[in-house]
Amino acid sequence: MKKISFAQAIESALAQAMSMDDHIIIMGEDVELSRVNLFSRFGKKRVFNTPISEGAFVGAAVAAAMAGLKPVVEVMLVDFIGTAMDAILNHAAKVEAFSGGRWKVPLVIRSACGGGYGDGGQHEQSLWGWLAHIPGVAVVVPSTPVDAGGLMVSALQHEGPVIFLEHKLLADYWLDYMGGNSREAVHFDVPPDGAYGAVPHTWEAIPLGQASIRRKGKDITIASVGVGVHRSLEAATMLKRKGISCTVLDLRSIAPLDKATLCTSVKKTGRLLVVDEDYCSYGLSGELAAVVSEARISFNYARVCTDDTIPFSRNLEDDVLPNKTRITDAAVKLMNE
């Protein structure tokens, strides 16, 4: 095993896959610079810049995937994916169903998400619940370097469109780019186990739709993704001092969702706390409650989410996003119900 950063793990997995399959290409704004190692190794025909028009280059990637390529398209921030939603919602997601399986769209859309570094509500959203709502689209949100690389391998092997979301607090180059310079005096609460960790020398696929139990406990199941997993683990340590034992479940992918592992855990603990940096209404937190309810499991439920537009002020932002204090308070309240 070797230790590398979250961002390096994704690039390493891409390099391994690209060396084995010359159908994989990378396209997006400034990727010749941001992916300079891959550009230097594989050249301009396989790693190339696009105009600043997400609707145009995501649409082009859908057509390229239908024609036999395997594009990895970089939408810089998930907040900007709205300009490409026609290509995703009405084309990439539906081609296989509409063609009776004769056409497929093996497309990976890679994008940064999440807040906690002071860039305001137009640049720090998560939106995975909105995207996972679309039938035919897979949505992946890794929390560690080893998962980031293994899930990228699976995304590249998937026969349909995959939206691969990386939280900016885990990706060091994003903090250097978005959170540096004039903000050097601002503290960013970066989970060290997520931003840097051990990975294998050769990448193997981690199946989509397979959750990971990060911590076992008997009182509450805390389910989350991305940075929320690390906040939940920190809260679980604090809760242990209060005599509350928590299972922390890392979903890893939102669509497909590992319903079996979720339900098995909640059946044992009888309580579910969802930690979700996405918006509260009509999203992942409600979907998880519905899944467990439909399994006819009796349980108590709570959620800690982003409830409103994310403020630009760092102090206000910290209060809006899920944090250790909010998670701990919600768990204590859930135990007392």
C-alpha positions in Angstrom: 0.0 0.0 0.0 1.1 3.6 -0.6 -0.3 6.9 0.7 -1.5 9.5 -1.6 -4.1 12.3 -1.7 -7.7 12.1 -2.6 -7.2 13.9 -5.9 -4.1 11.9 -6.7 -6.0 8.7 -6.2 -8.6 9.7 -8.9 -5.8 10.7 -11.3 -4.0 7.4 -10.7 -7.1 5.4 -11.3 -7.7 7.3 -14.5 -4.1 6.8 -15.7 -4.4 3.1 -15.1 -7.7 2.8 -17.0 -6.5 5.0 -19.9 -3.4 2.9 -20.3 -5.6 -0.2 -20.7 -8.4 1.3 -22.8 -7.7 3.8 -25.5 -11.4 4.6 -25.9 -11.2 6.7 -22.6 -10.8 10.5 -23.2 -10.9 13.5 -20.9 -12.5 16.7 -21.9 -13.5 19.9 -20.2 -12.5 23.5 -19.3 -8.7 23.8 -18.9 -8.1 20.1 -18.4 -4.8 20.3 -20.4 -3.6 22.3 -17.4 -5.5 20.8 -14.5 -4.7 17.3 -15.7 -1.3 18.1 -17.0 0.2 14.7 -16.0 -2.5 12.9 -18.0 -2.2 15.4 -20.8 1.6 14.9 -21.0 1.3 11.1 -21.0 -1.7 10.6 -23.3 -1.6 13.7 -25.5 -4.0 16.2 -26.9 -6.2 13.6 -28.7 -7.2 12.1 -25.4 -7.0 15.0 -23.0 -8.2 18.2 -24.5 -9.8 21.6 -23.5 -13.3 22.6 -24.5 -15.0 26.0 -24.7 -16.7 27.4 -21.6 -20.1 25.9 -22.4 -21.2 23.0 -20.3 -24.3 22.4 -22.4 -22.2 22.1 -25.5 -19.4 19.9 -24.3 -21.6 17.6 -22.2 -23.9 17.2 -25.2 -20.9 16.4 -27.4 -19.7 13.8 -24.9 -23.1 12.1 -25.0 -22.8 11.7 -28.7 -19.1 10.6 -28.4 -20.2 7.9 -25.9 -22.9 6.7 -28.2 -20.3 6.5 -31.0 -18.0 4.2 -29.0 -15.8 6.4 -26.9 -15.8 6.6 -23.1 -15.6 10.3 -22.2 -14.7 11.6 -18.8 -16.2 15.1 -18.9 -15.2 17.6 -16.3 -17.8 20.1 -15.2 -15.8 22.3 -12.9 -18.4 22.8 -10.2 -21.6 20.8 -9.8 -23.4 24.2 -9.4 -22.8 24.7 -13.1 -24.3 21.4 -14.2 -27.7 23.0 -14.6 -26.5 24.4 -18.0 -26.0 20.9 -19.2 -29.1 19.3 -17.7 -30.8 18.8 -21.1 -28.0 16.6 -22.3 -28.0 14.6 -19.0 -31.7 14.5 -18.2 -33.2 14.1 -21.7 -30.5 12.3 -23.6 -27.8 10.5 -21.6 -30.2 9.1 -19.0 -32.8 7.9 -21.5 -31.0 6.6 -24.6 -30.6 3.1 -23.3 -34.3 2.8 -22.3 -35.6 4.5 -25.4 -33.5 2.3 -27.7 -34.4 -1.0 -26.0 -30.8 -1.4 -24.9 -29.4 -1.1 -28.4 -27.6 2.2 -27.5 -25.6 3.0 -24.4 -23.9 6.1 -23.0 -20.8 5.1 -21.1 -20.1 8.6 -19.8 -18.5 9.8 -16.6 -19.2 13.4 -15.6 -16.7 14.4 -12.9 -17.5 17.5 -10.8 -16.5 19.1 -7.5 -19.2 19.7 -4.9 -19.7 20.8 -1.3 -18.9 23.7 1.0 -17.0 24.7 4.1 -14.5 27.1 2.6 -16.4 30.3 2.1 -17.3 30.5 -1.6 -21.0 31.2 -1.3 -24.2 29.5 -2.3 -23.6 29.4 -6.1 -20.3 27.4 -5.8 -20.8 25.2 -2.7 -23.9 23.1 -3.3 -23.9 19.3 -3.3 -27.0 18.5 -5.4 -26.5 14.7 -5.4 -30.1 14.1 -4.4 -31.4 16.2 -7.4 -29.1 14.3 -9.8 -29.9 10.8 -8.3 -33.6 11.5 -8.8 -33.1 10.9 -12.6 -33.6 7.3 -13.7 -30.7 5.9 -15.7 -28.1 8.1 -14.0 -25.6 6.7 -11.4 -24.3 9.1 -8.7 -21.1 8.4 -6.8 -19.7 10.4 -3.8 -16.5 8.9 -2.4 -15.1 9.8 1.1 -11.6 8.4 1.0 -8.7 8.1 -1.5 -9.0 4.3 -1.8 -12.7 4.6 -2.5 -12.2 7.5 -4.9 -9.9 5.5 -7.1 -11.8 2.2 -6.9 -15.2 3.9 -7.6 -13.6 5.7 -10.5 -12.6 2.4 -12.0 -16.2 1.1 -11.6 -17.5 4.4 -13.1 -15.3 3.9 -16.2 -16.6 0.3 -16.5 -20.2 1.2 -16.2 -22.3 1.1 -19.4 -24.4 4.2 -18.6 -23.9 7.8 -17.4 -22.2 8.2 -14.0 -21.9 11.5 -12.2 -18.8 11.4 -10.0 -18.8 14.0 -7.3 -15.7 14.9 -5.2 -16.1 17.1 -2.2 -13.7 20.0 -2.3 -12.6 19.7 1.3 -11.1 16.3 0.4 -9.4 17.4 -2.8 -6.2 19.4 -2.0 -5.9 21.1 -5.4 -9.4 22.6 -4.9 -8.5 24.1 -1.6 -5.3 25.6 -3.2 -7.4 27.0 -6.0 -10.6 28.1 -4.3 -9.6 28.5 -0.7 -6.1 29.9 -0.9 -4.4 33.3 -1.6 -6.5 36.0 0.1 -8.2 33.4 2.3 -5.0 32.0 3.8 -6.1 33.2 7.3 -9.4 31.3 7.1 -9.5 27.9 8.7 -10.9 25.0 6.7 -12.0 21.9 8.7 -10.5 19.3 6.4 -10.9 15.6 7.5 -7.3 14.2 7.4 -8.4 10.6 6.8 -10.4 11.7 3.7 -7.9 14.0 2.1 -4.9 11.6 2.4 -4.7 7.8 2.8 -3.4 4.4 1.8 -4.3 3.0 -1.6 -3.4 -0.2 -3.5 -0.6 -0.2 -6.1 -3.0 -1.6 -8.7 -6.6 -0.3 -8.7 -9.5 -2.7 -8.5 -13.1 -1.7 -9.0 -15.4 -1.0 -6.0 -18.9 -1.9 -7.1 -21.4 0.8 -7.4 -24.2 0.5 -4.9 -22.1 -1.2 -2.2 -22.0 0.8 1.1 -19.2 0.5 3.7 -19.7 0.3 7.5 -17.0 2.7 8.8 -17.9 2.1 12.5 -20.1 -0.4 14.3 -22.5 0.5 17.1 -25.8 -0.7 18.6 -27.9 2.5 19.3 -28.0 4.6 16.2 -27.3 4.2 12.5 -25.7 7.4 11.0 -25.8 7.3 7.2 -23.9 9.8 5.1 -21.6 10.4 2.1 -18.4 12.4 1.4 -17.3 14.8 4.1 -20.4 13.9 6.0 -18.9 10.5 6.8 -16.0 12.0 8.5 -18.1 14.5 10.5 -20.3 11.5 11.5 -17.2 9.6 12.7 -16.0 12.5 14.7 -19.5 12.9 16.2 -19.7 9.2 17.0 -16.5 9.5 19.0 -18.0 12.3 21.0 -21.3 10.4 21.5 -19.4 7.4 22.8 -18.4 9.5 25.8 -22.1 10.1 26.4 -22.7 6.3 26.3 -24.3 6.3 22.8 -23.0 3.7 20.4 -23.2 4.6 16.7 -22.9 2.7 13.4 -21.5 5.0 10.7 -22.6 3.9 7.3 -20.8 5.4 4.2 -23.2 4.9 1.3 -20.5 5.7 -1.3 -23.0 5.8 -4.1 -26.4 7.3 -4.0 -27.7 5.7 -7.2 -27.6 2.8 -7.1 -28.3 2.7 -3.4 -27.3 -0.1 -1.1 -30.8 -0.5 0.5 -30.0 -3.9 2.0 -27.1 -2.7 4.1 -29.0 0.4 5.2 -32.1 -1.7 6.2 -30.0 -4.3 8.0 -28.3 -1.7 10.1 -31.4 0.2 11.0 -33.2 -3.0 11.9 -30.4 -3.7 14.5 -30.2 -0.2 15.9 -33.9 0.9 15.6 -32.7 4.5 14.9 -31.6 6.3 11.7 -29.8 9.7 11.6 -29.1 10.9 8.1 -26.2 13.4 7.7 -26.6 15.1 4.3 -24.9 18.2 3.0 -27.4 18.4 0.2 -30.7 20.3 0.7 -33.2 18.8 3.2 -36.4 18.9 1.1 -37.1 16.2 -1.4 -33.6 14.7 -1.3 -31.4 11.8 -0.1 -32.4 12.2 3.6 -36.1 11.7 2.8 -35.3 8.8 0.4 -33.4 6.9 3.0 -36.4 7.2 5.4 -38.7 6.0 2.7 -36.5 3.0 1.9 -36.5 1.8 5.5 -40.2 2.5 6.0 -41.1 0.5 2.9 -39.1 -2.4 4.3 -41.6 -2.4 7.2 -38.9 -1.7 9.8 -39.9 0.1 13.0 -37.4 2.9 13.7 -37.0 6.5 15.0 -35.6 9.0 12.5 -33.8 12.3 12.3 -31.7 14.2 9.8 -29.1 16.9 9.7 -29.0 18.6 6.3 -28.4 21.9 4.6 -31.7 23.6 5.1 -31.4 26.8 3.1 -29.2 28.8 0.7 -25.5 28.6 1.8 -24.3 32.0 3.1 -21.0 33.5 2.0 -20.0 34.4 5.5 -17.8 31.6 6.9 -19.4 31.8 10.4 -22.9 31.7 9.0 -21.9 28.9 6.6 -20.6 26.7 9.4 -24.0 27.0 11.1 -25.9 26.0 8.0 -23.9 23.0 6.9 -23.9 19.7 8.9 -21.3 19.8 11.6 -20.2 17.8 14.6 -22.3 19.8 17.0 -25.5 19.6 15.0 -24.9 15.8 14.5 -24.3 15.2 18.2 -27.3 17.2 19.3 -29.5 15.4 16.8 -28.3 12.0 18.0 -28.9 12.8 21.7 -32.4 14.1 20.9 -33.1 10.9 18.9 -32.0 8.7 21.8 -34.4 10.6 24.1 -37.4 10.2 21.9 
